Amino acid sequence: MAAHAETLDRVGNMTDIKTSRCVSPGIPRGVSINAKIRPFVLSPSKHSLSFIVALILCSLGILAGASLAAQSDSGTLEIRIKDHRDAIGDFSKFNIVIDKILVSPKPGLKIWKTGWNELPASGDTIDLTKYVEKASARVFRASIESGSFDAFHLKVKTIAGVLKKNQTSLSIKNTIGPVKLSFDVPPRGETVLIIDLTVLDMSDHPPRGYELAIQGYELFTNGKLIQKIPPG
């Protein structure tokens, strides 16, 4: 009888507990198997960890570069409206709501960009009687893709006027259409377009009545007046 205890392992071999010798059928006692079994542990090497870190940093750099490029290709456009004082004095209230603003980019080499770009207006109700002479109301301000444009179109959603003399509400005809105007929105710059609206009394030409039209505009780029129509 052996001087120490022996037990069966999972595959039926006998393992010497004291000496950790593997004893199998067909292998004489006293013959030890010196092979050492080591557990297999999957651990990343320093090189693979460095590669993963470099890959992550590279991806973050690409994203940051794309973000900066997008910012450098953008400029700020602001659009404001006011009244030219023609027949606005006939009204105690003259409320309008701008639905949207359309701008037409110059195609240049980008011929696929012909047509109109839609800019969402604020949707606020604006009483034009409060914005006469130099006062103006902002209807749009946002960062847009920089570029050159050759026209704009102010789309009015509703018009509601109340006459001073009898507090009568009138229907006002909207005659505002597209306006040809060349202007630029420079990268990281600011362009401000002030649209000068006017209320016209056309009752001398029945059946026409009061009409809303565009009298002119003022164009500023980076705080400098570029163009004013009509001049003065």
C-alpha positions in Angstrom: 0.0 0.0 0.0 1.3 3.4 -0.9 2.5 5.6 2.0 0.3 8.5 1.0 -3.3 9.0 -0.1 -4.2 9.0 -3.8 -7.4 10.2 -5.5 -9.0 10.0 -8.9 -8.9 13.1 -11.1 -11.7 14.1 -13.6 -10.4 11.8 -16.4 -9.8 8.8 -14.2 -6.1 9.2 -13.6 -4.8 9.0 -10.1 -3.1 12.1 -8.7 -0.7 11.9 -5.8 -1.8 14.6 -3.4 1.5 15.0 -1.7 3.8 15.0 -4.7 1.3 16.1 -7.3 2.5 13.2 -9.5 0.1 12.0 -12.1 -0.3 8.2 -12.0 -2.2 6.6 -14.9 -2.9 3.1 -15.7 -0.1 1.7 -17.9 2.5 4.0 -16.3 4.7 2.4 -13.7 4.8 3.8 -10.2 7.7 6.0 -9.5 7.8 7.4 -13.0 6.8 11.0 -12.7 5.5 13.3 -15.4 7.3 16.6 -15.1 5.1 18.5 -17.4 3.6 21.6 -15.7 0.1 22.6 -16.5 -0.4 26.4 -16.3 -3.7 28.1 -16.6 -4.3 30.1 -19.8 -5.0 33.7 -19.1 -5.8 36.1 -22.0 -4.2 39.4 -21.2 -3.6 42.2 -23.7 -0.1 43.2 -24.3 1.3 46.7 -23.8 1.5 47.1 -27.6 -2.2 46.2 -28.2 -3.3 48.6 -25.4 -1.2 51.4 -26.9 -2.8 50.7 -30.3 -6.3 50.9 -28.9 -5.6 54.1 -27.0 -4.1 55.6 -30.2 -7.1 54.6 -32.2 -9.5 56.2 -29.7 -7.5 59.4 -29.7 -7.4 59.5 -33.5 -11.1 59.0 -33.7 -11.7 61.9 -31.2 -9.3 64.1 -33.2 -11.2 63.4 -36.4 -14.6 64.3 -34.8 -13.2 67.4 -33.3 -11.6 68.4 -36.6 -14.9 67.9 -38.4 -16.8 70.0 -35.8 -14.3 72.8 -36.1 -14.5 72.7 -39.9 -18.3 72.9 -39.7 -18.0 75.9 -37.4 -15.5 77.6 -39.7 -17.9 77.1 -42.7 -20.8 78.7 -40.9 -21.9 82.3 -40.5 -24.7 84.1 -38.7 -27.7 85.5 -40.5 -30.2 87.9 -38.8 -33.4 89.2 -40.5 -35.4 92.0 -39.0 -38.5 93.9 -40.2 -39.9 97.4 -39.7 -42.5 99.8 -41.3 -41.9 102.6 -43.7 -44.6 104.9 -42.1 -46.7 105.4 -45.3 -50.2 104.5 -44.1 -49.3 102.7 -40.9 -50.6 105.8 -39.0 -54.1 104.9 -40.0 -54.0 101.8 -37.8 -54.1 101.4 -34.0 -52.9 97.8 -34.5 -51.3 96.1 -37.5 -50.3 92.6 -36.5 -48.5 90.2 -38.8 -47.0 86.8 -38.4 -44.1 85.7 -40.5 -44.4 82.0 -41.5 -40.9 81.5 -43.0 -38.1 83.2 -44.9 -36.7 81.8 -48.1 -33.2 82.6 -49.4 -31.8 81.6 -52.8 -28.1 80.6 -52.8 -26.0 81.5 -55.8 -25.3 78.2 -57.6 -21.7 79.0 -58.7 -20.0 75.6 -59.0 -22.6 74.0 -56.7 -25.2 73.7 -59.3 -27.1 71.2 -57.2 -27.9 74.0 -54.7 -30.2 76.0 -56.9 -33.7 76.9 -55.6 -34.7 78.2 -52.2 -33.4 77.4 -48.7 -36.1 77.6 -46.1 -35.4 79.4 -42.8 -37.8 79.0 -39.9 -39.2 82.3 -38.6 -39.8 83.1 -35.0 -43.6 82.8 -35.5 -44.2 85.8 -33.1 -47.1 88.2 -33.7 -45.5 91.6 -34.5 -47.4 94.8 -34.3 -45.9 97.0 -37.1 -47.3 100.2 -35.5 -44.5 99.8 -32.8 -41.7 99.4 -35.4 -41.6 102.6 -37.4 -38.5 104.5 -38.5 -35.4 103.0 -36.9 -37.0 100.4 -34.6 -37.2 96.9 -36.0 -38.3 93.4 -34.9 -36.2 90.3 -35.2 -37.8 87.5 -37.1 -34.8 85.2 -37.6 -31.3 84.7 -36.3 -29.2 81.5 -36.6 -26.0 80.1 -37.8 -26.2 78.9 -41.4 -23.8 77.5 -44.0 -21.7 80.4 -45.3 -22.0 81.4 -48.9 -23.5 83.8 -51.4 -27.2 84.4 -52.0 -29.1 86.3 -54.7 -32.6 86.6 -53.5 -35.0 86.4 -50.5 -38.7 85.9 -50.0 -40.6 86.9 -46.8 -43.6 84.6 -46.4 -46.3 86.2 -44.3 -48.8 83.9 -42.6 -51.4 86.3 -41.3 -52.2 90.0 -41.4 -54.7 91.7 -39.1 -55.2 95.5 -39.1 -57.5 97.7 -36.9 -58.3 101.2 -38.1 -57.9 104.1 -35.6 -61.0 106.1 -36.7 -63.6 103.4 -36.1 -61.7 100.5 -34.6 -62.8 98.4 -37.7 -60.8 95.3 -38.5 -59.8 95.2 -42.1 -58.5 92.5 -44.5 -55.1 93.5 -45.8 -53.8 92.2 -49.1 -50.3 90.8 -49.1 -48.3 91.8 -52.2 -44.9 90.7 -50.9 -43.0 88.6 -53.4 -39.4 87.5 -54.0 -36.8 90.2 -54.0 -33.6 90.1 -56.0 -30.7 90.9 -53.6 -27.1 89.7 -53.7 -25.6 89.3 -50.3 -23.0 87.1 -48.6 -22.9 85.3 -45.2 -19.1 85.1 -44.5 -17.6 82.3 -42.5 -17.6 83.1 -38.8 -19.1 86.5 -39.8 -22.5 88.2 -39.3 -25.0 89.4 -41.9 -28.0 91.5 -40.9 -30.9 92.2 -43.3 -33.5 94.7 -42.2 -36.6 94.6 -44.4 -38.5 97.8 -44.7 -42.2 97.0 -45.1 -44.9 99.5 -46.0 -48.7 99.7 -45.7 -50.2 101.3 -48.8 -53.7 102.9 -49.0 -54.9 102.0 -52.5 -58.6 102.9 -51.9 -58.3 105.5 -54.6 -58.2 102.6 -57.1 -61.3 100.6 -56.2 -61.8 97.8 -55.4 -58.3 97.9 -53.9 -57.9 98.8 -50.3 -54.9 98.6 -47.9 -51.9 96.5 -49.1 -48.7 95.3 -47.5 -45.6 95.5 -49.6 -41.8 95.8 -49.4 -40.4 99.4 -49.6 -36.7 98.5 -49.4 -34.0 97.0 -47.2 -30.8 97.7 -45.4 -27.9 95.2 -45.6 -25.1 95.0 -43.0 -22.1 92.6 -43.0 -20.0 92.5 -39.8 -21.6 95.7 -38.6 -20.9 97.7 -41.8 -23.7 99.0 -44.0 -23.2 97.4 -47.4 -26.4 98.5 -49.2 -29.5 100.5 -48.5 -32.6 100.6 -50.8 -33.9 103.3 -51.3 -30.8 105.3 -50.6 -30.9 108.0 -48.0 
